[in-house]
Amino acid sequence: MLEGKVLRDFNDKENNLKHYEADGKTKFRAEDKRYNELKAKGYVEEGKEVETKKNK
């Protein structure tokens, strides 16, 4: 799972169109494939690996 700051406002089509704002504070977290898909489109910054309950 990756997490990083939002660079451009977007509505996440895979999460009931949840709105994410590029305000410098908002972070986005998703599975690696989904995160990298949004990173390639310029919506999120380079992500950092985060712990999940499943990983512990």
Helices and strands as residue ranges (DSSP letters): E 2-5, E 10-12, E 18-20, E 27-30, H 32-40, E 48-49
